């Protein structure tokens, strides 16, 4: 049975929920701002944690602001709509510095969140909703499979907002579960996901932006709905120029173009002149190939996904970059010999981090390590292992690639003691 209680919001936590104290108990609440006095409706535990929903803001915090998005309290896409972008930057920076504080030395170069980019998400997955007005594309409500309709998403690019409207007006959404969109510099991959193959879609472009349509079935096999298939690319900084990487519909790209370019520039600045680059969890070569193009280095890389390895190898070949890129399960035993003694080792693991690899740095012995951590807690844990292996934290940067979301990236530079 749901019960109403009153509590004071204390702290925004990674993920975007706020810690609220209720009669001495810790409760997590969405869309709360530290300092709010809230009337809450207690809900069932989820993942072993007490959660509640705001019924009324009894006394708003000085930090609380009116959400810009009209469906902010319904949609699960943005967890931090009720505080300013400046406060978001401070909160997210603190998540990173607090996690890494025991690893930082007095001379560690600390770089808090530098900029906020709104209306820039270029990679989205819309889910199919159904209402009296018909089927539509939207995002899930928090902790729910209920799809929320939105007229225009404030964090998506203008092009993707236009694409969403195009799809709703021209594509039969019956039988589909979701639509994934990936916007690149010369076009958009649109992946219709569901058990039944959609009909051929004749629309090839929108306001000059090329569209490539795909179908991904329930076995996660992606097939083109239009041929010939159009290849699309990401333009990435490599020193004083840009290079072009081909990106397919199944390839991972960072959700924000400007933020991704900032990551790449930071890596090149930290790496300096290099001859041998090791890249573990390399994806399609997003981080290491621009560095190699800028410096003439050879790339030794590994990735679990065979399709990503094929894409990275093809990108390296098209750029004339000497490389050895292989499929390897980096969470298990693999041949480490190609990666020993690199000038710089780039680590960009998934959310669970790279615990096993960090245990092996005493054998890999790179001169520098640059680590990108999309889970700050996992990144700090991995950093503690690097310290045990004889590395010190030279620089730490907080990077916000998801404005208004409860997410932040930690970039860290490690050098041998």
QUISUL-V376658 format. One record per residue. N is the residue number from 1. RES is the residue in one small letter. SS is DSSP state (a for helix, b for strand, c for the rest). D_CENTER is the distance of its C-alpha to the mean C-alpha in Angstrom with 2 decimals. Layout:
BEGIN
n:N res:RES ss:SS d_center:D_CENTER
n:N res:RES ss:SS d_center:D_CENTER
END
This chain:
BEGIN
n:1 res:x ss:c d_center:36.60
n:2 res:x ss:c d_center:34.42
n:3 res:x ss:c d_center:35.88
n:4 res:x ss:b d_center:35.50
n:5 res:x ss:b d_center:35.16
n:6 res:x ss:b d_center:34.59
n:7 res:x ss:b d_center:32.27
n:8 res:x ss:b d_center:30.92
n:9 res:x ss:b d_center:27.18
n:10 res:x ss:b d_center:26.50
n:11 res:x ss:b d_center:22.98
n:12 res:x ss:b d_center:19.41
n:13 res:x ss:c d_center:17.41
n:14 res:x ss:c d_center:13.78
n:15 res:x ss:b d_center:12.39
n:16 res:x ss:c d_center:14.61
n:17 res:x ss:c d_center:17.87
n:18 res:x ss:b d_center:20.99
n:19 res:x ss:b d_center:23.66
n:20 res:x ss:b d_center:27.03
n:21 res:x ss:b d_center:30.35
n:22 res:x ss:b d_center:32.78
n:23 res:x ss:c d_center:36.14
n:24 res:x ss:c d_center:34.70
n:25 res:x ss:b d_center:31.97
n:26 res:x ss:b d_center:28.21
n:27 res:x ss:b d_center:26.51
n:28 res:x ss:b d_center:22.90
n:29 res:x ss:b d_center:22.76
n:30 res:x ss:c d_center:20.20
n:31 res:x ss:c d_center:20.75
n:32 res:x ss:c d_center:23.08
n:33 res:x ss:c d_center:23.55
n:34 res:x ss:c d_center:25.14
n:35 res:x ss:c d_center:28.87
n:36 res:x ss:c d_center:29.10
n:37 res:x ss:b d_center:32.06
n:38 res:x ss:b d_center:31.05
n:39 res:x ss:b d_center:32.98
n:40 res:x ss:b d_center:30.90
n:41 res:x ss:b d_center:31.42
n:42 res:x ss:b d_center:30.75
n:43 res:x ss:c d_center:28.97
n:44 res:x ss:c d_center:28.97
n:45 res:x ss:c d_center:27.10
n:46 res:x ss:b d_center:23.74
n:47 res:x ss:c d_center:22.64
n:48 res:x ss:c d_center:25.64
n:49 res:x ss:b d_center:24.71
n:50 res:x ss:c d_center:26.74
n:51 res:x ss:b d_center:25.08
n:52 res:x ss:b d_center:26.70
n:53 res:x ss:b d_center:26.41
n:54 res:x ss:b d_center:27.70
n:55 res:x ss:b d_center:31.09
n:56 res:x ss:b d_center:32.09
n:57 res:x ss:b d_center:31.19
n:58 res:x ss:b d_center:34.58
n:59 res:x ss:b d_center:34.03
n:60 res:x ss:c d_center:30.95
n:61 res:x ss:c d_center:29.40
n:62 res:x ss:c d_center:30.08
n:63 res:x ss:c d_center:26.33
n:64 res:x ss:c d_center:26.01
n:65 res:x ss:c d_center:25.70
n:66 res:x ss:c d_center:25.96
n:67 res:x ss:c d_center:22.72
n:68 res:x ss:c d_center:22.50
n:69 res:x ss:c d_center:21.13
n:70 res:x ss:c d_center:24.14
n:71 res:x ss:c d_center:22.33
n:72 res:x ss:c d_center:20.18
n:73 res:x ss:c d_center:22.21
n:74 res:x ss:c d_center:21.81
n:75 res:x ss:b d_center:18.29
n:76 res:x ss:c d_center:15.57
n:77 res:x ss:c d_center:12.75
n:78 res:x ss:c d_center:13.36
n:79 res:x ss:c d_center:14.74
n:80 res:x ss:c d_center:16.09
n:81 res:x ss:c d_center:18.22
n:82 res:x ss:c d_center:21.40
n:83 res:x ss:c d_center:20.99
n:84 res:x ss:c d_center:21.05
n:85 res:x ss:a d_center:18.31
n:86 res:x ss:a d_center:20.40
n:87 res:x ss:a d_center:20.45
n:88 res:x ss:a d_center:16.71
n:89 res:x ss:a d_center:16.45
n:90 res:x ss:a d_center:19.16
n:91 res:x ss:a d_center:17.75
n:92 res:x ss:a d_center:14.30
n:93 res:x ss:a d_center:16.26
n:94 res:x ss:a d_center:18.58
n:95 res:x ss:a d_center:16.05
n:96 res:x ss:a d_center:15.42
n:97 res:x ss:a d_center:19.10
n:98 res:x ss:a d_center:20.46
n:99 res:x ss:a d_center:18.60
n:100 res:x ss:a d_center:19.82
n:101 res:x ss:a d_center:23.14
n:102 res:x ss:a d_center:25.37
n:103 res:x ss:a d_center:24.09
n:104 res:x ss:b d_center:24.61
n:105 res:x ss:b d_center:27.97
n:106 res:x ss:b d_center:29.95
n:107 res:x ss:b d_center:29.05
n:108 res:x ss:b d_center:25.29
n:109 res:x ss:b d_center:23.72
n:110 res:x ss:b d_center:21.44
n:111 res:x ss:b d_center:19.18
n:112 res:x ss:c d_center:17.79
n:113 res:x ss:c d_center:15.28
n:114 res:x ss:c d_center:17.11
n:115 res:x ss:c d_center:16.25
n:116 res:x ss:c d_center:14.86
n:117 res:x ss:c d_center:14.06
n:118 res:x ss:c d_center:14.96
n:119 res:x ss:c d_center:15.28
n:120 res:x ss:c d_center:12.78
n:121 res:x ss:b d_center:10.09
n:122 res:x ss:c d_center:11.06
n:123 res:x ss:b d_center:9.38
n:124 res:x ss:b d_center:10.78
n:125 res:x ss:b d_center:12.81
n:126 res:x ss:b d_center:16.06
n:127 res:x ss:b d_center:18.49
n:128 res:x ss:b d_center:22.23
n:129 res:x ss:b d_center:24.34
n:130 res:x ss:b d_center:28.10
n:131 res:x ss:b d_center:30.38
n:132 res:x ss:c d_center:33.87
n:133 res:x ss:c d_center:32.63
n:134 res:x ss:b d_center:31.24
n:135 res:x ss:b d_center:27.97
n:136 res:x ss:b d_center:24.84
n:137 res:x ss:b d_center:21.06
n:138 res:x ss:b d_center:19.04
n:139 res:x ss:b d_center:16.46
n:140 res:x ss:b d_center:17.47
n:141 res:x ss:b d_center:19.18
n:142 res:x ss:c d_center:18.09
n:143 res:x ss:c d_center:19.06
n:144 res:x ss:c d_center:20.75
n:145 res:x ss:c d_center:20.99
n:146 res:x ss:c d_center:22.76
n:147 res:x ss:b d_center:21.36
n:148 res:x ss:b d_center:21.57
n:149 res:x ss:c d_center:22.98
n:150 res:x ss:c d_center:21.90
n:151 res:x ss:c d_center:23.82
n:152 res:x ss:c d_center:21.10
n:153 res:x ss:c d_center:17.51
n:154 res:x ss:c d_center:17.35
n:155 res:x ss:c d_center:13.65
n:156 res:x ss:b d_center:13.88
n:157 res:x ss:c d_center:15.71
n:158 res:x ss:a d_center:19.43
n:159 res:x ss:a d_center:19.54
n:160 res:x ss:a d_center:17.30
n:161 res:x ss:a d_center:19.38
n:162 res:x ss:a d_center:22.41
n:163 res:x ss:a d_center:21.25
n:164 res:x ss:a d_center:20.79
n:165 res:x ss:a d_center:24.33
n:166 res:x ss:a d_center:25.63
n:167 res:x ss:a d_center:24.49
n:168 res:x ss:a d_center:25.99
n:169 res:x ss:a d_center:29.21
n:170 res:x ss:a d_center:29.66
n:171 res:x ss:c d_center:28.07
n:172 res:x ss:c d_center:29.64
n:173 res:x ss:c d_center:26.91
n:174 res:x ss:c d_center:29.33
n:175 res:x ss:c d_center:28.31
n:176 res:x ss:b d_center:24.59
n:177 res:x ss:b d_center:21.94
n:178 res:x ss:b d_center:18.93
n:179 res:x ss:b d_center:17.89
n:180 res:x ss:b d_center:14.72
n:181 res:x ss:b d_center:14.49
n:182 res:x ss:b d_center:12.99
n:183 res:x ss:b d_center:14.60
n:184 res:x ss:b d_center:15.69
n:185 res:x ss:c d_center:18.43
n:186 res:x ss:c d_center:21.26
n:187 res:x ss:b d_center:20.34
n:188 res:x ss:b d_center:18.24
n:189 res:x ss:b d_center:17.81
n:190 res:x ss:b d_center:18.68
n:191 res:x ss:b d_center:18.66
n:192 res:x ss:b d_center:21.06
n:193 res:x ss:b d_center:20.64
n:194 res:x ss:b d_center:23.78
n:195 res:x ss:c d_center:26.92
n:196 res:x ss:c d_center:29.15
n:197 res:x ss:c d_center:28.88
n:198 res:x ss:c d_center:28.71
n:199 res:x ss:c d_center:31.46
n:200 res:x ss:c d_center:31.23
n:201 res:x ss:c d_center:29.59
n:202 res:x ss:c d_center:31.57
n:203 res:x ss:c d_center:29.29
n:204 res:x ss:c d_center:28.19
n:205 res:x ss:b d_center:26.81
n:206 res:x ss:b d_center:26.20
n:207 res:x ss:c d_center:27.65
n:208 res:x ss:c d_center:27.56
n:209 res:x ss:b d_center:23.96
n:210 res:x ss:b d_center:24.32
n:211 res:x ss:b d_center:23.03
n:212 res:x ss:b d_center:22.82
n:213 res:x ss:b d_center:23.22
n:214 res:x ss:b d_center:22.40
n:215 res:x ss:b d_center:23.21
n:216 res:x ss:b d_center:21.37
n:217 res:x ss:c d_center:23.87
n:218 res:x ss:c d_center:23.71
n:219 res:x ss:c d_center:23.93
n:220 res:x ss:c d_center:20.58
n:221 res:x ss:c d_center:22.68
n:222 res:x ss:b d_center:21.70
n:223 res:x ss:b d_center:24.76
n:224 res:x ss:b d_center:25.46
n:225 res:x ss:c d_center:27.27
n:226 res:x ss:c d_center:28.62
n:227 res:x ss:c d_center:30.27
n:228 res:x ss:c d_center:30.44
n:229 res:x ss:c d_center:26.69
n:230 res:x ss:c d_center:25.16
n:231 res:x ss:c d_center:22.92
n:232 res:x ss:b d_center:20.14
n:233 res:x ss:b d_center:18.70
n:234 res:x ss:b d_center:16.25
n:235 res:x ss:b d_center:18.32
n:236 res:x ss:b d_center:17.22
n:237 res:x ss:b d_center:19.28
n:238 res:x ss:b d_center:21.72
n:239 res:x ss:c d_center:24.10
n:240 res:x ss:c d_center:26.10
n:241 res:x ss:b d_center:25.11
n:242 res:x ss:b d_center:22.36
n:243 res:x ss:b d_center:21.93
n:244 res:x ss:b d_center:20.88
n:245 res:x ss:b d_center:18.70
n:246 res:x ss:b d_center:19.24
n:247 res:x ss:b d_center:16.29
n:248 res:x ss:c d_center:17.32
n:249 res:x ss:c d_center:16.29
n:250 res:x ss:c d_center:15.07
n:251 res:x ss:c d_center:13.26
n:252 res:x ss:c d_center:9.55
n:253 res:x ss:c d_center:8.46
n:254 res:x ss:c d_center:5.74
n:255 res:x ss:c d_center:5.84
n:256 res:x ss:b d_center:8.32
n:257 res:x ss:a d_center:11.34
n:258 res:x ss:a d_center:12.96
n:259 res:x ss:a d_center:10.21
n:260 res:x ss:a d_center:9.84
n:261 res:x ss:a d_center:13.62
n:262 res:x ss:a d_center:13.88
n:263 res:x ss:a d_center:12.12
n:264 res:x ss:a d_center:14.57
n:265 res:x ss:a d_center:17.47
n:266 res:x ss:a d_center:17.01
n:267 res:x ss:a d_center:17.16
n:268 res:x ss:a d_center:20.28
n:269 res:x ss:a d_center:21.82
n:270 res:x ss:a d_center:21.46
n:271 res:x ss:a d_center:22.57
n:272 res:x ss:c d_center:25.68
n:273 res:x ss:c d_center:28.15
n:274 res:x ss:c d_center:27.39
n:275 res:x ss:c d_center:29.13
n:276 res:x ss:b d_center:27.18
n:277 res:x ss:b d_center:23.41
n:278 res:x ss:b d_center:21.99
n:279 res:x ss:b d_center:18.45
n:280 res:x ss:b d_center:17.50
n:281 res:x ss:c d_center:14.54
n:282 res:x ss:c d_center:15.01
n:283 res:x ss:c d_center:13.44
n:284 res:x ss:c d_center:15.29
n:285 res:x ss:c d_center:16.11
n:286 res:x ss:c d_center:13.54
n:287 res:x ss:c d_center:14.32
n:288 res:x ss:a d_center:17.85
n:289 res:x ss:a d_center:19.59
n:290 res:x ss:a d_center:19.45
n:291 res:x ss:a d_center:20.78
n:292 res:x ss:a d_center:23.45
n:293 res:x ss:a d_center:24.39
n:294 res:x ss:a d_center:24.92
n:295 res:x ss:a d_center:26.94
n:296 res:x ss:c d_center:28.58
n:297 res:x ss:c d_center:27.19
n:298 res:x ss:b d_center:27.14
n:299 res:x ss:b d_center:23.95
n:300 res:x ss:b d_center:24.10
n:301 res:x ss:b d_center:20.99
n:302 res:x ss:b d_center:20.15
n:303 res:x ss:b d_center:17.70
n:304 res:x ss:c d_center:18.37
n:305 res:x ss:c d_center:17.68
n:306 res:x ss:a d_center:20.87
n:307 res:x ss:a d_center:19.59
n:308 res:x ss:a d_center:16.99
n:309 res:x ss:a d_center:19.93
n:310 res:x ss:a d_center:22.14
n:311 res:x ss:a d_center:19.79
n:312 res:x ss:a d_center:19.35
n:313 res:x ss:a d_center:23.13
n:314 res:x ss:a d_center:23.97
n:315 res:x ss:a d_center:21.91
n:316 res:x ss:a d_center:23.64
n:317 res:x ss:a d_center:26.96
n:318 res:x ss:a d_center:26.64
n:319 res:x ss:a d_center:25.97
n:320 res:x ss:c d_center:28.83
n:321 res:x ss:c d_center:26.83
n:322 res:x ss:c d_center:28.51
n:323 res:x ss:b d_center:26.21
n:324 res:x ss:b d_center:26.36
n:325 res:x ss:b d_center:23.33
n:326 res:x ss:b d_center:23.84
n:327 res:x ss:b d_center:22.58
n:328 res:x ss:c d_center:22.50
n:329 res:x ss:c d_center:21.43
n:330 res:x ss:c d_center:20.16
n:331 res:x ss:c d_center:20.54
n:332 res:x ss:c d_center:24.23
n:333 res:x ss:c d_center:27.02
n:334 res:x ss:c d_center:26.68
n:335 res:x ss:c d_center:28.70
n:336 res:x ss:c d_center:27.58
n:337 res:x ss:a d_center:30.35
n:338 res:x ss:a d_center:28.59
n:339 res:x ss:a d_center:26.12
n:340 res:x ss:c d_center:28.80
n:341 res:x ss:c d_center:29.52
n:342 res:x ss:c d_center:26.80
n:343 res:x ss:c d_center:26.79
n:344 res:x ss:b d_center:23.06
n:345 res:x ss:b d_center:20.78
n:346 res:x ss:b d_center:17.04
n:347 res:x ss:b d_center:15.05
n:348 res:x ss:c d_center:11.37
n:349 res:x ss:c d_center:11.65
n:350 res:x ss:c d_center:9.81
n:351 res:x ss:c d_center:9.78
n:352 res:x ss:c d_center:13.55
n:353 res:x ss:c d_center:13.88
n:354 res:x ss:c d_center:16.75
n:355 res:x ss:a d_center:19.83
n:356 res:x ss:a d_center:22.27
n:357 res:x ss:a d_center:21.48
n:358 res:x ss:a d_center:21.77
n:359 res:x ss:a d_center:25.11
n:360 res:x ss:c d_center:26.22
n:361 res:x ss:a d_center:25.70
n:362 res:x ss:a d_center:29.41
n:363 res:x ss:a d_center:30.09
n:364 res:x ss:a d_center:27.50
n:365 res:x ss:c d_center:28.52
n:366 res:x ss:c d_center:26.27
n:367 res:x ss:c d_center:27.44
n:368 res:x ss:b d_center:23.98
n:369 res:x ss:b d_center:20.65
n:370 res:x ss:b d_center:17.36
n:371 res:x ss:b d_center:14.60
n:372 res:x ss:b d_center:10.85
n:373 res:x ss:b d_center:10.00
n:374 res:x ss:c d_center:6.82
n:375 res:x ss:c d_center:9.82
n:376 res:x ss:a d_center:12.35
n:377 res:x ss:a d_center:15.32
n:378 res:x ss:a d_center:14.81
n:379 res:x ss:a d_center:14.43
n:380 res:x ss:a d_center:17.65
n:381 res:x ss:a d_center:19.38
n:382 res:x ss:a d_center:18.72
n:383 res:x ss:a d_center:19.92
n:384 res:x ss:a d_center:23.07
n:385 res:x ss:a d_center:23.77
n:386 res:x ss:a d_center:23.48
n:387 res:x ss:a d_center:25.94
n:388 res:x ss:a d_center:28.25
n:389 res:x ss:c d_center:28.18
n:390 res:x ss:c d_center:29.47
n:391 res:x ss:b d_center:26.55
n:392 res:x ss:b d_center:26.12
n:393 res:x ss:b d_center:23.20
n:394 res:x ss:b d_center:24.00
n:395 res:x ss:b d_center:21.11
n:396 res:x ss:b d_center:18.12
n:397 res:x ss:b d_center:15.65
n:398 res:x ss:b d_center:13.27
n:399 res:x ss:b d_center:10.58
n:400 res:x ss:c d_center:9.34
n:401 res:x ss:c d_center:6.74
n:402 res:x ss:c d_center:7.24
n:403 res:x ss:c d_center:11.04
n:404 res:x ss:c d_center:12.92
n:405 res:x ss:c d_center:10.29
n:406 res:x ss:b d_center:11.03
n:407 res:x ss:c d_center:8.02
n:408 res:x ss:c d_center:8.40
n:409 res:x ss:b d_center:7.99
n:410 res:x ss:b d_center:11.44
n:411 res:x ss:b d_center:13.05
n:412 res:x ss:b d_center:16.50
n:413 res:x ss:b d_center:19.55
n:414 res:x ss:b d_center:22.25
n:415 res:x ss:b d_center:25.79
n:416 res:x ss:b d_center:28.78
n:417 res:x ss:c d_center:31.13
END
